């Protein structure tokens, strides 16, 4: 049908208004009784007189009802196990790790370690360390797609995708080169022939703390072992004095906060057998791209020292040992891409049911940055020459003749 002048003259708006005025309201017809029904004298009643409320028929008493599902009670919880692994970031920092391992802290490294500082060094030591830093962080030919930069400063701006060496490889390479320099500096001592360096070791330890089952599943990037154990950092009198000291109190928070919670007992496998079985030093590298606070890295290092030392104590004195006949000492260095810190740990007891009696000991140094920035143009800025001598002191511990 083609458009004509008559069709174009129709105003559809007014046409719709007319239809709406006529048919927009419900036009219910008036109810009337048909005349045929009136003639037949059919009784007619109102529907409201007939309708009644719906009646609920009671259920028979003999019917067996299915058991009702009750929610779990707070007072009857299932037996659970807590697991601490390399991804555990505790909320209460190092105090939570100290409370979990029944350890008392001391500021500064032990006097036996401080006395070895500067006893030996490499020729052109600072130059060698800086060259190894550049080899690990800058002079690398890898071209991997790096994560995108944060847009905190300029949110609308889309940064160009960067390529280079991954953070994991940088940290691993830096640790490998620094430990190589430590071995190079101490290779002239005959006792180095009785040392082993193990890579990517793993420790699994199960303990009970305040009635809770806690399992440590912690790795170690580089573990140094020797044929003779390290000498005690604290004397027998200092160990006895720990009974008067108090473990850091984080009440009302439990030490197991932030640990993974599982309902099946984790498997604990023994450590790998090696010739020189005594622990000497642990080297930990934080390779994760997730931001870790310095206190959280310290808590991870404390737990790792405790787990490895306790595992050696169980292998040496038995699984059910409580108060150790001889304490076990271990050194630890933990690091990220630029921050280094050193701690010394002495395991005195595995009686962890309460906070009474002898306690374990931990000495921690202040964290220090090895450098401020590294780039291809400016190379290294603000290199700190006081970091590597502390690493070298760890290697020298046990090599130098002790004073009579």
C-alpha positions in Angstrom: 0.0 0.0 0.0 1.4 3.3 -1.0 1.3 6.4 1.1 -1.4 8.9 0.2 -2.5 12.3 1.4 -5.2 10.7 3.5 -2.8 8.4 5.4 -0.4 11.2 6.0 -3.1 13.3 7.5 -3.6 10.8 10.4 -2.1 12.1 13.7 -1.1 8.9 15.5 -0.6 10.7 18.8 -4.2 11.9 18.9 -5.4 8.6 17.6 -3.7 6.8 20.4 -5.1 9.2 23.0 -8.6 8.5 21.7 -8.2 4.8 21.9 -6.7 5.0 25.4 -9.6 7.2 26.6 -12.1 4.6 25.4 -10.3 1.4 26.2 -7.7 2.4 28.8 -10.0 1.6 31.8 -11.4 -1.8 32.7 -15.1 -1.8 31.8 -16.6 -4.6 33.8 -20.2 -5.3 32.9 -22.8 -5.2 35.5 -23.6 -8.6 36.9 -27.2 -9.6 36.4 -29.0 -12.8 37.0 -30.3 -14.3 33.8 -34.0 -14.3 33.5 -34.1 -18.0 32.6 -32.6 -18.8 36.0 -35.1 -16.6 37.7 -38.0 -18.4 36.0 -36.6 -21.8 37.0 -36.3 -20.6 40.6 -32.6 -21.7 40.9 -31.3 -20.8 44.3 -28.4 -18.3 43.9 -26.0 -17.7 46.8 -23.0 -15.3 47.2 -19.7 -16.9 46.5 -18.2 -15.4 49.7 -20.6 -17.5 51.7 -19.3 -20.7 50.2 -15.5 -20.1 50.2 -13.6 -21.1 53.4 -10.0 -20.9 54.5 -7.7 -23.8 53.5 -7.5 -26.4 56.2 -4.1 -27.9 57.0 -4.3 -31.6 57.6 -2.0 -32.8 60.4 0.8 -35.3 59.5 0.3 -38.8 60.9 2.3 -39.6 64.0 3.5 -42.9 62.6 5.4 -41.3 59.7 9.2 -41.5 60.1 10.8 -38.1 59.6 14.2 -37.8 58.0 17.1 -36.7 60.3 17.4 -33.0 60.6 20.7 -31.4 59.5 22.1 -29.5 62.4 24.8 -26.8 61.9 28.2 -27.6 63.3 28.7 -26.6 66.9 31.3 -24.2 67.9 32.2 -26.3 70.9 32.6 -29.6 68.9 34.9 -28.8 66.1 36.8 -31.3 64.0 40.4 -32.0 64.7 42.5 -29.7 62.4 46.1 -29.3 61.6 47.9 -26.0 60.9 50.5 -25.7 58.2 53.1 -23.0 57.7 54.7 -22.8 54.3 56.8 -20.4 52.3 53.7 -18.4 51.3 52.5 -17.7 54.9 52.5 -14.0 55.8 51.7 -13.7 59.5 49.8 -10.6 60.8 51.7 -10.1 64.1 55.2 -10.0 62.4 58.1 -11.6 64.2 56.3 -11.7 67.5 54.0 -14.3 66.2 56.9 -16.5 64.9 58.6 -16.1 68.3 55.5 -17.1 70.2 54.9 -20.1 67.9 58.5 -21.4 68.4 58.9 -20.5 72.1 61.8 -18.2 71.3 63.2 -15.1 73.0 64.9 -12.4 70.9 68.1 -10.4 71.3 69.2 -7.4 69.4 72.5 -7.6 67.5 74.6 -10.6 66.5 76.3 -12.8 69.1 79.8 -11.8 70.2 81.3 -14.9 68.5 80.1 -13.8 65.1 81.0 -10.1 65.7 84.5 -11.2 66.5 85.0 -12.8 63.1 84.1 -9.6 61.2 87.0 -8.3 59.2 89.3 -11.3 60.1 89.6 -12.2 56.4 88.7 -10.7 53.1 89.1 -11.0 49.3 91.6 -8.9 47.3 89.6 -6.1 45.7 86.5 -7.3 47.6 84.2 -4.4 47.0 85.0 -4.3 43.3 84.3 -8.1 43.0 81.0 -7.8 44.8 79.8 -4.9 42.6 80.8 -6.7 39.5 78.8 -9.8 40.6 75.8 -7.6 41.4 75.9 -6.2 37.8 76.3 -9.7 36.3 73.2 -10.9 38.2 70.9 -7.9 37.8 72.0 -6.0 34.7 74.3 -7.9 32.4 71.8 -10.6 31.5 70.5 -11.4 28.0 67.1 -12.7 29.0 64.1 -11.0 27.4 61.0 -12.2 29.2 57.8 -10.3 29.4 57.8 -8.5 32.8 54.7 -7.6 34.8 53.0 -4.3 34.1 54.0 -1.3 36.2 51.6 0.1 38.8 49.5 3.1 37.7 49.4 4.9 41.0 51.2 8.0 39.8 49.5 8.3 36.4 46.4 6.0 36.3 45.2 6.9 32.8 48.6 6.3 31.2 49.2 2.9 29.6 52.9 2.0 30.1 54.8 0.3 27.4 55.3 -3.4 28.1 58.8 -4.0 29.4 61.0 -7.0 28.7 64.0 -8.2 30.7 65.1 -10.6 33.4 62.5 -12.0 35.8 62.8 -11.0 39.5 63.1 -14.7 40.5 66.2 -15.2 38.4 67.8 -11.9 39.6 67.4 -12.8 43.2 68.6 -16.4 42.7 71.6 -15.2 40.6 72.6 -12.6 43.2 72.5 -15.2 46.0 74.5 -17.7 43.9 77.2 -15.2 43.1 77.5 -14.0 46.7 77.8 -17.5 48.1 80.4 -18.3 45.5 82.5 -15.3 46.7 82.1 -16.6 50.2 83.4 -20.0 49.2 86.2 -18.4 47.3 87.3 -16.4 50.2 87.4 -19.4 52.6 88.6 -22.0 50.2 92.2 -21.8 51.6 91.1 -23.3 55.0 91.5 -27.1 55.2 88.2 -27.4 57.1 86.3 -26.3 54.0 86.9 -29.8 52.5 84.4 -31.1 55.1 81.6 -28.8 54.1 78.7 -29.4 51.7 76.5 -26.9 50.0 73.0 -28.1 49.2 70.6 -26.3 46.9 66.8 -26.1 47.2 66.4 -28.2 50.3 63.1 -28.8 52.0 62.1 -29.4 55.6 58.9 -30.9 57.1 58.5 -30.8 60.8 55.4 -31.7 63.0 55.1 -30.3 66.5 52.4 -29.6 69.1 52.1 -26.1 70.4 49.5 -25.4 73.2 47.7 -28.5 72.1 47.5 -27.5 68.4 49.2 -29.7 65.7 51.5 -27.5 63.7 53.4 -28.6 60.6 56.3 -26.6 59.1 56.8 -27.1 55.3 59.6 -24.6 54.6 62.3 -24.5 51.8 65.8 -23.3 51.9 67.6 -22.0 48.8 71.1 -22.7 49.9 72.1 -24.8 53.0 75.7 -25.1 54.2 76.6 -28.2 56.3 79.7 -29.3 58.0 81.2 -32.4 59.7 81.2 -30.6 63.1 78.3 -28.7 64.7 78.5 -25.0 65.3 79.5 -24.0 68.8 76.9 -22.5 71.1 76.2 -18.8 70.7 75.1 -18.6 74.4 76.7 -20.1 77.4 75.0 -22.7 79.7 74.3 -19.9 82.2 72.7 -17.7 79.6 70.5 -20.6 78.5 69.4 -21.1 82.1 68.5 -17.4 82.4 66.0 -17.8 79.6 63.7 -19.5 82.1 63.2 -16.1 83.7 62.4 -14.4 80.4 59.0 -14.2 78.7 58.1 -15.2 75.2 56.4 -12.3 73.3 52.7 -12.2 74.1 50.2 -11.7 71.3 47.1 -12.5 73.3 44.2 -12.6 72.4 45.6 -13.7 69.0 46.7 -17.3 68.7 50.1 -18.1 67.3 48.5 -20.2 64.6 46.7 -17.2 63.0 47.2 -17.0 59.2 48.5 -20.6 59.0 46.8 -22.9 56.5 44.1 -25.0 58.2 43.7 -28.6 57.0 41.6 -31.6 58.4 43.9 -34.4 57.3 47.3 -35.0 58.9 50.1 -33.7 56.5 52.8 -36.1 55.6 56.3 -35.4 57.0 59.2 -37.0 55.2 62.8 -37.1 56.6 65.5 -34.8 55.3 67.8 -36.0 52.5 70.8 -37.9 53.8 74.2 -36.3 53.3 77.8 -36.8 54.5 78.3 -33.7 56.6 75.0 -33.7 58.4 75.5 -30.9 60.9 73.7 -27.6 60.1 75.9 -24.6 59.6 74.2 -21.8 57.7 70.9 -21.2 55.8 70.5 -18.8 53.0 66.9 -17.7 52.1 65.9 -15.6 49.1 62.5 -14.0 48.8 61.7 -14.3 45.0 58.0 -13.6 45.1 56.6 -10.6 43.3 54.1 -10.1 46.1 55.3 -7.4 48.5 56.6 -8.7 51.8 57.2 -6.5 54.8 60.7 -6.8 56.5 59.0 -8.1 59.7 57.2 -10.8 57.7 60.5 -11.9 56.1 62.1 -12.1 59.5 59.2 -14.2 60.8 59.7 -16.6 57.9 63.4 -16.8 58.6 62.8 -17.6 62.3 60.4 -20.4 61.5 62.9 -21.8 58.9 65.7 -21.8 61.5 63.5 -23.5 64.1 62.3 -26.1 61.6 65.7 -27.1 60.3 67.3 -27.1 63.8 64.4 -29.1 65.3 64.6 -31.6 62.5 68.3 -32.1 63.2 67.6 -32.5 66.9 65.0 -35.2 66.2 67.4 -37.0 64.0 70.1 -36.8 66.6 68.3 -37.3 69.9 65.1 -38.9 68.9 61.6 -37.8 67.9 60.3 -37.5 71.5 63.2 -35.3 72.8 62.1 -32.3 74.9 65.1 -30.6 76.6 68.1 -31.0 74.3 71.3 -32.4 75.9 73.3 -30.0 73.8 71.8 -27.0 72.0 71.9 -26.8 68.2 73.1 -23.6 66.6 72.4 -22.4 63.1 73.1 -19.2 61.1 70.7 -17.6 58.6 70.8 -14.9 56.0 67.6 -13.8 54.3 67.4 -11.4 51.4 65.3 -10.0 48.6 66.5 -8.0 45.6 68.4 -5.4 47.6 67.8 -5.9 51.4 69.9 -8.3 53.5 69.6 -9.3 57.1 71.4 -11.9 59.3 70.2 -13.8 62.3 71.6 -16.5 64.6 69.4 -19.1 66.2 70.0 -21.6 69.1 67.6 -24.4 69.7 67.5 -25.3 73.4 64.2 -27.1 73.9 61.3 -28.8 72.1 59.0 -28.7 75.1 56.4 -26.4 73.5 53.3 -27.3 75.4 53.6 -24.2 77.6 55.8 -21.1 77.9 57.5 -22.2 81.2 61.1 -23.4 81.5 64.0 -23.1 79.1 63.4 -21.2 75.9 65.0 -21.0 72.5 67.2 -18.0 71.6 67.4 -15.8 68.5 69.8 -12.9 67.7 68.9 -10.5 64.9 70.9 -7.8 63.2 69.5 -4.6 61.7 68.5 -5.0 58.0 70.8 -3.2 55.5 70.5 -2.4 51.8 73.4 -3.7 49.6 72.8 -0.8 47.2 70.2 1.9 46.5 69.7 1.4 42.8 71.1 -0.5 39.8 70.6 0.5 36.2 72.4 0.1 32.8 73.4 3.7 32.6 74.4 4.7 36.2 75.3 1.1 37.2 75.4 0.9 41.1 74.5 3.8 43.3 75.3 4.0 47.0 76.9 0.6 47.4 77.1 -0.5 51.0 80.4 -2.2 51.8 79.3 -3.4 55.2 76.9 -6.1 54.0 79.3 -8.7 52.4 81.7 -8.9 55.4 78.8 -10.2 57.5 78.1 -12.9 55.0 81.8 -13.7 55.0 81.7 -13.9 58.8 79.1 -16.7 58.5 81.5 -18.7 56.4 84.5 -18.0 58.7 82.6 -19.2 61.7 84.0 -22.6 62.6 87.2 -22.1 60.4 89.2 -19.7 62.5 91.0 -21.2 65.6 89.1 -20.3 68.8 90.8 -18.4 71.6 91.8 -20.4 74.6 
